[in-house]
Amino acid sequence: MAGEVELVGDDDGVAVFGEPAAVERFLRRAGLLDRAQAFDLARLRGFLQKSASLLEAGSGIVERSGMYLKLTPESAQRLKDAGGLMKTKAKGVSHAMLGETGKSSLKWLQVQDGPASLLTNPAVLSGVGGLLSQMAQQAEAQEMRELLVRIDEKLDAVRRHQRDQILARLNAAVAEIDEAMLLRDGGDPATIWSKVSGLSEGIKRVEESAILALDALADKINGKRKAGQLKKAMREVEREIAIHLVTLARCIELRDTLWVLELDYVMATNPEKLDGHRRQLQKARDRRRAGIFERTALIMTGMDAAGAIVNEQIVLHRPAANTVVTLVNSTAESIESFRRPLGIESSRAPVTVKPWGEAVRDPAQLKTAGKELRDKALVGVGALGAIGLTVATMARSGSKSS
């Protein structure tokens, strides 16, 4: 009926189908129109032609208007409020049909148990599920390209040179994949896939090198207890991490694009295997995300621990503590910006520097300062010696009162 829209979604995104005006109205009322992009159902034509039973159905499906929306926690909640999705026979794919209830209402009819829609056909949903996976890969690749631009703006000449040297290892893969994407419109999927199918291993090797480099950065921080050492280590981490995040982002972008071409090939040559292949690719993506989360979490944990350590040394090392905490927070934000396109959300709270007044009233802080001064055997009546005598006296007073 007029005004009706259909939603089909997986874990990564949702496509909204229907008359163009109804699709636009639905997304606008959900506050999601500006985040949506065109969903090309015409790509199902070749897939549907593989099945005689779907030839007639396919002619109506590919003419529909559709918009794709990558899911974030916020957009997922808005769609849930609008009616939600129900599971289908196509594993990992959900479907809903929603009808407009009124021109001024933001509400839509509840999900129907058996909507009379071609999109409920399991074979059709399998094809739509393949397109959804491709859209998710393309959306992630685009976000990685945008991230690369943002990081590039912050790199100095030295780091740009380092970045270029590392990324040069990917130049051949980039050229082949770019050409394949140009051929995608109108080209033969089997021929296109034959041009790029061997590129994955080289990309993976560069990606693994970047992950190992992140591990090395985590090692720079771990085990250090002195404010001066942590200040030096965090400066090195802050300088180097952007290079490795750029490398990872580029590798992810290329592998996402390869997976789009791989699904084109499966849809064209072996459509009955599409569902299983799509699910296995999703598992591979999930493993990749888990690995990246684990490695970046190690660095984040080490940096936050560094912030906590320098916060115990405020009395003698407040300037170093300020520097360390600033570097910890800025570097953590860079990592979180890299992880967001991968669907990795963070609940991390920024580290704050303990106020000086609070530190000098803290017996533990005074004991730490006194021990350091005794270890250094600071004596004398110069400026540093005077400070040392004062702190040592405060430390003894704090020890007696504790």
Beta strands, then each sheet from edge to edge (+ up, - down):
strand 1: 4-9
strand 2: 13-18
strand 3: 37-38
strand 4: 65-70
strand 5: 86-87
strand 6: 94-99
sheet 1: 3+ 4- 2+ 1- 6+ 5-
end
